[in-house]
Amino acid sequence: MNLRPPPPRPPHARTARPAPRRPVHRGIWIGVALICLGFIAAFGWFVVKAPSIGDDIDRLDRASPGLPAEFTIAETVDWDVFLEPSAASQARFRFAILDGDGEPVRLGNDHGSTYEWFSRSGRSIASVVLEPGDYRMEVTEGTATVALGPSPTGRIFRVVGGAIGLGSVLGISGIVILIVSAVRDTRRRTESAERPPPSPWSSGEWPAEPGR
C-alpha cells in the first residue's frame, strides 16, 4: 500500500519561535545582594570591634616571678584572677594579693571564665572583691603569670555574637527573598512560555486535498 506524500505546508505557516528570554526577577538579585552584604557586615563588625578584646586583655594587671604589680582601686570591684597561659599548671603555683597594710586579701571561688585570643590565653583560678585602696600582687612560687581584672569573656561574646547575629539576619533575609523570587520567576517563565501551534501531522493524518 502506497501512501501519498504529505502536502507542502502553507506559505503562511511559520515555525513556532521560542519565547523571548525574560530578565531575571529583581528579587533574586536583591536576595544575592543581602547574602553578600551579610558576610561583609559580619566581617566589618568583627574587624572594627575585635581590637577592644585585645585592649581588655592588655588592661589586666599582671605579676610574674620577680615582677610584682602595684595598683590602686578607686571603687569597689569584683574581679577575676587569671593564670596565664591557660595551659599552665597550678600545682606548684602560688601568688598573693596584699592590701596597703601588707595583709593578704581573701580570695573567693573562680567564676569559671577563660579567654583565648590569638596567642594569648588565661583561665580563672580565683575571684576577689577589692575595696578602694592600694594593693600589691606578687607570684611567690612557680613560673606562670597571674593577671587580675574584669573578665574579657563578656567582650569576646559580644563581639563574636554581634558579628554572627548581624550576618545571620541579613543572610537569612537574603536566602528567603532569593527562594521566594526564584519560585515566582520559575512559575512566570512556565506560564508565559509560547506553545507551538497544533499540527495535523501530530495525529498521523494528512489534511485532505481540495476537491476530495
JOVENVEN-V707682 format. One record per backbone hydrogen bond with DSSP energy under -1.0 kcal/mol. NH is the residue of the N-H (numbers start at 0). CO is the residue of the C=O. Records with the same first field share a line. If there is no record, write none. Layout:
NH=CO, CO
//
This chain:
12=9
27=24
29=25
30=26
31=27
32=28
33=29
34=30
35=31
36=32
37=33
38=34
39=35
40=36
41=37
42=38
43=39
44=40
45=41
46=42
47=43
48=44
49=45
51=48
52=49
53=49
54=50
55=51
56=52
57=53
58=54
59=56
60=147
62=145
63=66
66=63
68=136
70=134
72=132
76=129
78=127
79=148
80=125
81=146
82=122
83=144
87=84
92=89
93=140
95=137
97=135
98=102
101=98
104=96
107=126
114=121
116=119
119=116
121=114
122=82
123=112
124=80
125=80
126=107
127=78
129=76
132=72
134=70
135=97
136=68
137=95
139=93
140=93
144=83
145=62
146=81
147=60
148=79
155=151
156=152
157=153
158=154
159=155
160=156
161=157
162=158
163=159
164=160
165=161
166=162
167=163
168=164
169=165
170=166
171=167
172=168
173=169
174=170
175=171
176=172
177=173
178=174
179=175
180=176
181=177
182=178
183=179
184=180
185=181
186=182
187=183
188=184
189=185
190=186
191=187
201=198
203=200
211=208
//
